[in-house]
Amino acid sequence: MWESLYEPNQKGSEGGIVLADEEYKNSCRITLEKCERYYAVTCGVYGAMVHTAFSDDEHYQAMYDEMKKELREFIDRETTAEEEWEFYRNFIGKF
């Protein structure tokens, strides 16, 4: 279950206003923020990866939802170190 870390009027790492901020199993975090000209989604797997992706008004919610889904599925499965690096490469390449 994703836990909300959202605080009203919080400024995000890209300088925008945070719209959503969630953590999953104390293992990863994802933040959605509205910047002046775009939306930014910053996510990370603790101790391993941090990535920020950008979107327009039409696609940001779908991108945020898909990133959350893929992060959750990754955290919930057993992986080798090689499989982890493959996930990170693919994830960053996709988003």
MOPAC internal coordinates of N, CA, C and O (Angstrom, degrees):
PM7 1SCF
backbone

  N    0.0000 0     0.00 0     0.00 0    0    0    0
  C    1.4552 1     0.00 0     0.00 0    1    0    0
  C    1.5284 1   108.44 1     0.00 0    2    1    0
  O    1.2310 1   121.04 1   -48.40 1    3    2    1
  N    1.3065 1   115.61 1   131.60 1    3    2    1
  C    1.4619 1   121.06 1   175.70 1    5    3    2
  C    1.5253 1   109.09 1   -74.26 1    6    5    3
  O    1.2310 1   120.57 1   -42.91 1    7    6    5
  N    1.3236 1   116.52 1   137.09 1    7    6    5
  C    1.4603 1   122.39 1   178.04 1    9    7    6
  C    1.5304 1   108.40 1  -107.63 1   10    9    7
  O    1.2310 1   120.77 1   -49.88 1   11   10    9
  N    1.3101 1   116.13 1   130.12 1   11   10    9
  C    1.4648 1   120.49 1   179.55 1   13   11   10
  C    1.5220 1   110.87 1   -75.96 1   14   13   11
  O    1.2310 1   121.33 1   -47.95 1   15   14   13
  N    1.3380 1   115.06 1   132.05 1   15   14   13
  C    1.4604 1   122.47 1   174.54 1   17   15   14
  C    1.5293 1   110.05 1  -113.28 1   18   17   15
  O    1.2310 1   120.91 1  -170.74 1   19   18   17
  N    1.3186 1   115.86 1     9.26 1   19   18   17
  C    1.4582 1   122.93 1  -174.58 1   21   19   18
  C    1.5238 1   112.32 1   -60.27 1   22   21   19
  O    1.2310 1   121.49 1   -45.06 1   23   22   21
  N    1.3263 1   114.76 1   134.94 1   23   22   21
  C    1.4601 1   122.43 1   172.35 1   25   23   22
  C    1.5251 1   107.47 1  -128.84 1   26   25   23
  O    1.2310 1   119.17 1   -50.46 1   27   26   25
  N    1.3278 1   119.20 1   129.54 1   27   26   25
  C    1.4616 1   121.46 1  -178.57 1   29   27   26
  C    1.5322 1   112.17 1   -56.41 1   30   29   27
  O    1.2310 1   121.48 1   -35.91 1   31   30   29
  N    1.3246 1   114.78 1   144.09 1   31   30   29
  C    1.4714 1   123.94 1   175.33 1   33   31   30
  C    1.5245 1   114.08 1    61.84 1   34   33   31
  O    1.2310 1   120.22 1  -157.45 1   35   34   33
  N    1.3190 1   117.18 1    22.55 1   35   34   33
  C    1.4546 1   121.48 1   178.35 1   37   35   34
  C    1.5285 1   109.36 1   -79.46 1   38   37   35
  O    1.2310 1   120.28 1   -40.74 1   39   38   37
  N    1.3295 1   117.07 1   139.26 1   39   38   37
  C    1.4511 1   122.28 1   177.15 1   41   39   38
  C    1.5204 1   108.61 1   -92.33 1   42   41   39
  O    1.2310 1   120.85 1   -43.33 1   43   42   41
  N    1.3460 1   115.98 1   136.67 1   43   42   41
  C    1.4566 1   120.81 1  -177.87 1   45   43   42
  C    1.5138 1   113.53 1   -90.07 1   46   45   43
  O    1.2310 1   120.94 1    -2.10 1   47   46   45
  N    1.3082 1   115.82 1   177.90 1   47   46   45
  C    1.4635 1   122.29 1  -177.56 1   49   47   46
  C    1.5250 1   112.74 1   -66.72 1   50   49   47
  O    1.2310 1   120.18 1   158.72 1   51   50   49
  N    1.3359 1   117.26 1   -21.28 1   51   50   49
  C    1.4576 1   121.24 1   177.99 1   53   51   50
  C    1.5253 1   112.20 1   -96.21 1   54   53   51
  O    1.2310 1   120.24 1  -173.69 1   55   54   53
  N    1.3209 1   117.15 1     6.31 1   55   54   53
  C    1.4548 1   121.61 1   176.99 1   57   55   54
  C    1.5149 1   114.99 1    87.74 1   58   57   55
  O    1.2310 1   119.91 1  -175.83 1   59   58   57
  N    1.3283 1   117.77 1     4.17 1   59   58   57
  C    1.4601 1   121.50 1   178.81 1   61   59   58
  C    1.5132 1   112.15 1   -95.78 1   62   61   59
  O    1.2310 1   121.52 1     2.92 1   63   62   61
  N    1.3239 1   114.70 1  -177.08 1   63   62   61
  C    1.4650 1   121.44 1   177.90 1   65   63   62
  C    1.5295 1   108.78 1   -90.98 1   66   65   63
  O    1.2310 1   120.88 1   -52.02 1   67   66   65
  N    1.3253 1   115.93 1   127.98 1   67   66   65
  C    1.4673 1   121.09 1  -178.91 1   69   67   66
  C    1.5307 1   109.36 1   -71.28 1   70   69   67
  O    1.2310 1   121.23 1   -52.09 1   71   70   69
  N    1.3355 1   115.25 1   127.91 1   71   70   69
  C    1.4624 1   122.27 1   177.13 1   73   71   70
  C    1.5281 1   111.47 1  -101.86 1   74   73   71
  O    1.2310 1   120.74 1   150.71 1   75   74   73
  N    1.3298 1   116.19 1   -29.29 1   75   74   73
  C    1.4712 1   121.67 1   178.77 1   77   75   74
  C    1.5185 1   107.96 1  -153.41 1   78   77   75
  O    1.2310 1   121.11 1   -35.58 1   79   78   77
  N    1.3172 1   115.49 1   144.42 1   79   78   77
  C    1.4652 1   121.83 1   179.86 1   81   79   78
  C    1.5212 1   106.16 1  -150.13 1   82   81   79
  O    1.2310 1   120.16 1   -64.86 1   83   82   81
  N    1.3424 1   117.30 1   115.14 1   83   82   81
  C    1.4542 1   120.66 1  -172.96 1   85   83   82
  C    1.5265 1   111.29 1  -136.66 1   86   85   83
  O    1.2310 1   121.67 1   -27.73 1   87   86   85
  N    1.3289 1   114.41 1   152.27 1   87   86   85
  C    1.4537 1   121.64 1   178.43 1   89   87   86
  C    1.5313 1   108.25 1  -127.05 1   90   89   87
  O    1.2310 1   120.97 1   -35.17 1   91   90   89
  N    1.3404 1   115.74 1   144.83 1   91   90   89
  C    1.4586 1   120.76 1  -179.58 1   93   91   90
  C    1.5261 1   110.32 1  -121.55 1   94   93   91
  O    1.2310 1   120.52 1   -61.03 1   95   94   93
  N    1.3108 1   116.61 1   118.97 1   95   94   93
  C    1.4591 1   124.94 1   174.60 1   97   95   94
  C    1.5324 1   113.31 1    49.23 1   98   97   95
  O    1.2310 1   120.24 1  -143.19 1   99   98   97
  N    1.3174 1   117.15 1    36.81 1   99   98   97
  C    1.4672 1   121.13 1  -179.30 1  101   99   98
  C    1.5228 1   112.51 1    52.18 1  102  101   99
  O    1.2310 1   120.69 1  -152.39 1  103  102  101
  N    1.3519 1   116.29 1    27.61 1  103  102  101
  C    1.4624 1   121.30 1  -175.57 1  105  103  102
  C    1.5165 1   114.25 1  -122.08 1  106  105  103
  O    1.2310 1   120.52 1   152.26 1  107  106  105
  N    1.3309 1   116.61 1   -27.74 1  107  106  105
  C    1.4560 1   119.37 1  -179.77 1  109  107  106
  C    1.5302 1   109.65 1  -152.24 1  110  109  107
  O    1.2310 1   121.58 1   -16.88 1  111  110  109
  N    1.3146 1   114.58 1   163.12 1  111  110  109
  C    1.4653 1   120.83 1  -177.19 1  113  111  110
  C    1.5207 1   108.39 1  -141.71 1  114  113  111
  O    1.2310 1   121.00 1   -32.63 1  115  114  113
  N    1.3300 1   115.68 1   147.37 1  115  114  113
  C    1.4565 1   121.66 1   177.07 1  117  115  114
  C    1.5248 1   108.53 1  -139.30 1  118  117  115
  O    1.2310 1   121.06 1   -44.30 1  119  118  117
  N    1.3315 1   115.57 1   135.70 1  119  118  117
  C    1.4612 1   121.91 1  -176.73 1  121  119  118
  C    1.5247 1   109.40 1  -131.47 1  122  121  119
  O    1.2310 1   120.91 1   -47.67 1  123  122  121
  N    1.3216 1   115.87 1   132.33 1  123  122  121
  C    1.4680 1   122.52 1   175.93 1  125  123  122
  C    1.5100 1   108.23 1  -110.31 1  126  125  123
  O    1.2310 1   121.09 1   -50.09 1  127  126  125
  N    1.3292 1   115.52 1   129.91 1  127  126  125
  C    1.4621 1   118.62 1   176.99 1  129  127  126
  C    1.5178 1   111.19 1  -135.70 1  130  129  127
  O    1.2310 1   121.66 1   -31.38 1  131  130  129
  N    1.3196 1   114.44 1   148.62 1  131  130  129
  C    1.4634 1   122.99 1   176.91 1  133  131  130
  C    1.5195 1   107.21 1   -98.81 1  134  133  131
  O    1.2310 1   121.37 1   -66.00 1  135  134  133
  N    1.3189 1   114.99 1   114.00 1  135  134  133
  C    1.4579 1   121.48 1   177.43 1  137  135  134
  C    1.5299 1   108.28 1   -97.60 1  138  137  135
  O    1.2310 1   120.34 1    -0.77 1  139  138  137
  N    1.2945 1   116.95 1   179.23 1  139  138  137
  C    1.4622 1   120.57 1  -175.61 1  141  139  138
  C    1.5319 1   112.74 1   -58.92 1  142  141  139
  O    1.2310 1   119.86 1   134.99 1  143  142  141
  N    1.3285 1   117.87 1   -45.01 1  143  142  141
  C    1.4664 1   120.62 1  -174.82 1  145  143  142
  C    1.5269 1   114.45 1  -118.52 1  146  145  143
  O    1.2310 1   119.42 1  -178.92 1  147  146  145
  N    1.3036 1   118.70 1     1.08 1  147  146  145
  C    1.4643 1   122.02 1  -175.25 1  149  147  146
  C    1.5253 1   109.72 1  -161.25 1  150  149  147
  O    1.2310 1   121.35 1    -5.96 1  151  150  149
  N    1.3178 1   115.02 1   174.04 1  151  150  149
  C    1.4607 1   122.37 1   172.35 1  153  151  150
  C    1.5174 1   107.55 1  -107.70 1  154  153  151
  O    1.2310 1   120.14 1   -33.59 1  155  154  153
  N    1.3064 1   117.33 1   146.41 1  155  154  153
  C    1.4550 1   122.72 1   177.54 1  157  155  154
  C    1.5267 1   109.29 1  -125.34 1  158  157  155
  O    1.2310 1   121.22 1   -42.99 1  159  158  157
  N    1.3184 1   115.28 1   137.01 1  159  158  157
  C    1.4550 1   121.88 1   174.28 1  161  159  158
  C    1.5273 1   106.76 1  -119.92 1  162  161  159
  O    1.2310 1   120.83 1   -64.32 1  163  162  161
  N    1.3128 1   116.02 1   115.68 1  163  162  161
  C    1.4572 1   121.55 1   178.34 1  165  163  162
  C    1.5191 1   107.90 1  -110.66 1  166  165  163
  O    1.2310 1   120.92 1   -50.32 1  167  166  165
  N    1.3213 1   115.85 1   129.68 1  167  166  165
  C    1.4584 1   119.19 1  -179.62 1  169  167  166
  C    1.5147 1   109.42 1  -139.62 1  170  169  167
  O    1.2310 1   121.58 1   -19.47 1  171  170  169
  N    1.2994 1   114.58 1   160.53 1  171  170  169
  C    1.4467 1   119.22 1   178.18 1  173  171  170
  C    1.5022 1   112.12 1  -157.74 1  174  173  171
  O    1.2310 1   121.75 1   -30.19 1  175  174  173
  N    1.3222 1   114.25 1   149.81 1  175  174  173
  C    1.4566 1   122.20 1   169.49 1  177  175  174
  C    1.5166 1   104.06 1  -103.37 1  178  177  175
  O    1.2310 1   120.60 1   -60.58 1  179  178  177
  N    1.3041 1   116.47 1   119.42 1  179  178  177
  C    1.4601 1   121.79 1  -171.94 1  181  179  178
  C    1.5274 1   111.63 1   -52.93 1  182  181  179
  O    1.2310 1   121.36 1   -51.61 1  183  182  181
  N    1.3189 1   115.01 1   128.39 1  183  182  181
  C    1.4473 1   122.20 1   177.05 1  185  183  182
  C    1.5131 1   115.89 1    78.11 1  186  185  183
  O    1.2310 1   120.13 1  -175.50 1  187  186  185
  N    1.3597 1   117.36 1     4.50 1  187  186  185
  C    1.4601 1   117.98 1  -174.10 1  189  187  186
  C    1.5237 1   114.97 1  -138.00 1  190  189  187
  O    1.2310 1   119.26 1   137.70 1  191  190  189
  N    1.3267 1   119.03 1   -42.30 1  191  190  189
  C    1.4525 1   120.74 1  -172.13 1  193  191  190
  C    1.5256 1   111.01 1  -151.36 1  194  193  191
  O    1.2310 1   121.05 1   -38.03 1  195  194  193
  N    1.3234 1   115.60 1   141.97 1  195  194  193
  C    1.4628 1   122.33 1   168.34 1  197  195  194
  C    1.5173 1   106.53 1  -134.56 1  198  197  195
  O    1.2310 1   120.66 1   -42.86 1  199  198  197
  N    1.3312 1   116.35 1   137.14 1  199  198  197
  C    1.4654 1   120.06 1  -177.90 1  201  199  198
  C    1.5270 1   109.23 1  -148.27 1  202  201  199
  O    1.2310 1   120.94 1   -38.56 1  203  202  201
  N    1.3280 1   115.80 1   141.44 1  203  202  201
  C    1.4633 1   121.59 1   174.58 1  205  203  202
  C    1.5190 1   108.59 1  -122.35 1  206  205  203
  O    1.2310 1   121.14 1   -48.26 1  207  206  205
  N    1.3306 1   115.42 1   131.74 1  207  206  205
  C    1.4648 1   122.21 1   176.84 1  209  207  206
  C    1.5228 1   107.88 1  -120.79 1  210  209  207
  O    1.2310 1   120.74 1   -26.71 1  211  210  209
  N    1.3248 1   116.19 1   153.29 1  211  210  209
  C    1.4631 1   122.00 1  -175.83 1  213  211  210
  C    1.5196 1   109.96 1  -121.13 1  214  213  211
  O    1.2310 1   121.01 1   -30.63 1  215  214  213
  N    1.3471 1   115.68 1   149.37 1  215  214  213
  C    1.4591 1   120.15 1  -177.36 1  217  215  214
  C    1.5178 1   110.64 1  -148.01 1  218  217  215
  O    1.2310 1   121.86 1   -12.55 1  219  218  217
  N    1.3283 1   114.05 1   167.45 1  219  218  217
  C    1.4582 1   121.46 1   176.46 1  221  219  218
  C    1.5262 1   110.22 1   -96.52 1  222  221  219
  O    1.2310 1   120.84 1     1.99 1  223  222  221
  N    1.3291 1   115.99 1  -178.01 1  223  222  221
  C    1.4613 1   121.83 1  -177.37 1  225  223  222
  C    1.5320 1   113.27 1   -62.11 1  226  225  223
  O    1.2310 1   119.89 1   150.94 1  227  226  225
  N    1.3186 1   117.82 1   -29.06 1  227  226  225
  C    1.4636 1   120.99 1  -174.37 1  229  227  226
  C    1.5222 1   113.88 1   -83.70 1  230  229  227
  O    1.2310 1   119.60 1   153.40 1  231  230  229
  N    1.3205 1   118.37 1   -26.60 1  231  230  229
  C    1.4579 1   120.03 1  -168.96 1  233  231  230
  C    1.5270 1   115.80 1  -117.59 1  234  233  231
  O    1.2310 1   119.91 1   176.15 1  235  234  233
  N    1.3180 1   117.78 1    -3.85 1  235  234  233
  C    1.4651 1   119.22 1  -172.55 1  237  235  234
  C    1.5290 1   113.35 1   -62.52 1  238  237  235
  O    1.2310 1   119.68 1   139.56 1  239  238  237
  N    1.3330 1   118.22 1   -40.44 1  239  238  237
  C    1.4675 1   119.91 1  -176.70 1  241  239  238
  C    1.5228 1   111.00 1   -68.23 1  242  241  239
  O    1.2310 1   120.35 1   138.23 1  243  242  241
  N    1.3200 1   116.94 1   -41.77 1  243  242  241
  C    1.4637 1   120.10 1   178.48 1  245  243  242
  C    1.5270 1   110.45 1   -64.11 1  246  245  243
  O    1.2310 1   120.28 1   139.82 1  247  246  245
  N    1.3311 1   117.06 1   -40.18 1  247  246  245
  C    1.4510 1   120.98 1   178.89 1  249  247  246
  C    1.5345 1   110.23 1   -64.31 1  250  249  247
  O    1.2310 1   120.47 1   133.29 1  251  250  249
  N    1.3107 1   116.71 1   -46.71 1  251  250  249
  C    1.4703 1   121.63 1   179.14 1  253  251  250
  C    1.5311 1   110.24 1   -58.43 1  254  253  251
  O    1.2310 1   120.21 1   132.55 1  255  254  253
  N    1.3241 1   117.19 1   -47.45 1  255  254  253
  C    1.4643 1   121.58 1  -178.86 1  257  255  254
  C    1.5283 1   111.35 1   -62.98 1  258  257  255
  O    1.2310 1   120.01 1   137.73 1  259  258  257
  N    1.3332 1   117.59 1   -42.27 1  259  258  257
  C    1.4610 1   121.32 1  -179.93 1  261  259  258
  C    1.5307 1   111.36 1   -67.13 1  262  261  259
  O    1.2310 1   120.28 1   139.79 1  263  262  261
  N    1.3192 1   117.07 1   -40.21 1  263  262  261
  C    1.4627 1   120.30 1   177.78 1  265  263  262
  C    1.5274 1   110.43 1   -63.44 1  266  265  263
  O    1.2310 1   120.10 1   137.01 1  267  266  265
  N    1.3278 1   117.42 1   -42.99 1  267  266  265
  C    1.4682 1   121.53 1   177.53 1  269  267  266
  C    1.5252 1   110.61 1   -59.77 1  270  269  267
  O    1.2310 1   120.71 1   134.98 1  271  270  269
  N    1.3099 1   116.26 1   -45.02 1  271  270  269
  C    1.4659 1   121.51 1  -178.74 1  273  271  270
  C    1.5271 1   110.47 1   -61.06 1  274  273  271
  O    1.2310 1   120.35 1   132.63 1  275  274  273
  N    1.3266 1   116.93 1   -47.37 1  275  274  273
  C    1.4630 1   119.92 1  -178.32 1  277  275  274
  C    1.5272 1   111.78 1   -67.18 1  278  277  275
  O    1.2310 1   120.09 1   141.32 1  279  278  277
  N    1.3264 1   117.43 1   -38.68 1  279  278  277
  C    1.4667 1   119.93 1   176.93 1  281  279  278
  C    1.5256 1   111.03 1   -63.83 1  282  281  279
  O    1.2310 1   120.61 1   135.53 1  283  282  281
  N    1.3364 1   116.44 1   -44.47 1  283  282  281
  C    1.4686 1   120.25 1   179.37 1  285  283  282
  C    1.5267 1   110.90 1   -60.39 1  286  285  283
  O    1.2310 1   120.20 1   132.89 1  287  286  285
  N    1.3200 1   117.23 1   -47.11 1  287  286  285
  C    1.4622 1   120.95 1  -179.68 1  289  287  286
  C    1.5264 1   111.01 1   -61.59 1  290  289  287
  O    1.2310 1   120.36 1   140.69 1  291  290  289
  N    1.3243 1   116.91 1   -39.31 1  291  290  289
  C    1.4642 1   121.28 1   178.66 1  293  291  290
  C    1.5318 1   111.17 1   -64.19 1  294  293  291
  O    1.2310 1   120.38 1   132.26 1  295  294  293
  N    1.3157 1   116.87 1   -47.74 1  295  294  293
  C    1.4661 1   121.19 1  -178.69 1  297  295  294
  C    1.5257 1   110.89 1   -63.48 1  298  297  295
  O    1.2310 1   120.36 1   145.46 1  299  298  297
  N    1.3321 1   116.92 1   -34.54 1  299  298  297
  C    1.4666 1   120.99 1  -175.41 1  301  299  298
  C    1.5300 1   114.54 1   -79.23 1  302  301  299
  O    1.2310 1   119.26 1   170.86 1  303  302  301
  N    1.3159 1   119.01 1    -9.14 1  303  302  301
  C    1.4665 1   118.71 1  -178.22 1  305  303  302
  C    1.5361 1   111.17 1  -110.75 1  306  305  303
  O    1.2310 1   121.47 1   -25.14 1  307  306  305
  N    1.3003 1   114.79 1   154.86 1  307  306  305
  C    1.4722 1   121.94 1   176.00 1  309  307  306
  C    1.5280 1   107.53 1   -76.86 1  310  309  307
  O    1.2310 1   120.22 1   -47.52 1  311  310  309
  N    1.3360 1   117.18 1   132.48 1  311  310  309
  C    1.4607 1   120.84 1   179.82 1  313  311  310
  C    1.5243 1   110.82 1  -138.10 1  314  313  311
  O    1.2310 1   121.43 1   -27.60 1  315  314  313
  N    1.2994 1   114.86 1   152.40 1  315  314  313
  C    1.4623 1   120.64 1   171.45 1  317  315  314
  C    1.5218 1   107.44 1   -84.59 1  318  317  315
  O    1.2310 1   120.31 1   -11.15 1  319  318  317
  N    1.3113 1   117.02 1   168.85 1  319  318  317
  C    1.4692 1   120.90 1   177.26 1  321  319  318
  C    1.5193 1   110.59 1   -59.67 1  322  321  319
  O    1.2310 1   120.13 1   140.20 1  323  322  321
  N    1.3153 1   117.36 1   -39.80 1  323  322  321
  C    1.4664 1   121.16 1   178.94 1  325  323  322
  C    1.5320 1   111.18 1   -64.68 1  326  325  323
  O    1.2310 1   120.53 1   138.10 1  327  326  325
  N    1.3142 1   116.59 1   -41.90 1  327  326  325
  C    1.4713 1   120.31 1   178.54 1  329  327  326
  C    1.5321 1   110.91 1   -65.11 1  330  329  327
  O    1.2310 1   120.20 1   144.36 1  331  330  329
  N    1.3243 1   117.23 1   -35.64 1  331  330  329
  C    1.4601 1   120.49 1   177.11 1  333  331  330
  C    1.5223 1   110.72 1   -62.32 1  334  333  331
  O    1.2310 1   120.17 1   130.82 1  335  334  333
  N    1.3445 1   117.28 1   -49.18 1  335  334  333
  C    1.4596 1   120.09 1   179.77 1  337  335  334
  C    1.5203 1   111.45 1   -62.32 1  338  337  335
  O    1.2310 1   120.37 1   144.53 1  339  338  337
  N    1.3285 1   116.90 1   -35.47 1  339  338  337
  C    1.4650 1   120.61 1   177.28 1  341  339  338
  C    1.5329 1   110.16 1   -64.71 1  342  341  339
  O    1.2310 1   120.58 1   137.44 1  343  342  341
  N    1.3237 1   116.49 1   -42.56 1  343  342  341
  C    1.4657 1   119.89 1   176.97 1  345  343  342
  C    1.5236 1   110.58 1   -59.28 1  346  345  343
  O    1.2310 1   120.04 1   132.17 1  347  346  345
  N    1.3413 1   117.54 1   -47.83 1  347  346  345
  C    1.4626 1   121.03 1  -178.29 1  349  347  346
  C    1.5295 1   110.87 1   -60.34 1  350  349  347
  O    1.2310 1   120.28 1   134.14 1  351  350  349
  N    1.3197 1   117.08 1   -45.86 1  351  350  349
  C    1.4768 1   120.51 1   179.11 1  353  351  350
  C    1.5251 1   110.88 1   -60.10 1  354  353  351
  O    1.2310 1   120.42 1   132.76 1  355  354  353
  N    1.3262 1   116.81 1   -47.24 1  355  354  353
  C    1.4652 1   120.86 1  -178.59 1  357  355  354
  C    1.5240 1   111.53 1   -65.85 1  358  357  355
  O    1.2310 1   120.81 1   137.49 1  359  358  357
  N    1.3157 1   116.05 1   -42.51 1  359  358  357
  C    1.4633 1   121.21 1  -179.09 1  361  359  358
  C    1.5229 1   110.78 1   -61.27 1  362  361  359
  O    1.2310 1   120.68 1   130.78 1  363  362  361
  N    1.3360 1   116.30 1   -49.22 1  363  362  361
  C    1.4631 1   120.46 1  -179.43 1  365  363  362
  C    1.5228 1   110.39 1   -65.27 1  366  365  363
  O    1.2310 1   120.22 1   142.73 1  367  366  365
  N    1.3208 1   117.18 1   -37.27 1  367  366  365
  C    1.4661 1   120.60 1   177.35 1  369  367  366
  C    1.5242 1   112.95 1   -65.85 1  370  369  367
  O    1.2310 1   120.46 1   145.54 1  371  370  369
  N    1.3035 1   116.72 1   -34.46 1  371  370  369
  C    1.4722 1   121.64 1  -179.27 1  373  371  370
  C    1.5235 1   112.02 1   -77.06 1  374  373  371
  O    1.2310 1   120.88 1   140.06 1  375  374  373
  N    1.3221 1   115.93 1   -39.94 1  375  374  373
  C    1.4586 1   120.24 1  -176.91 1  377  375  374
  C    1.5150 1   109.47 1  -109.91 1  378  377  375
  O    1.2310 1   120.10 1   180.00 1  379  378  377

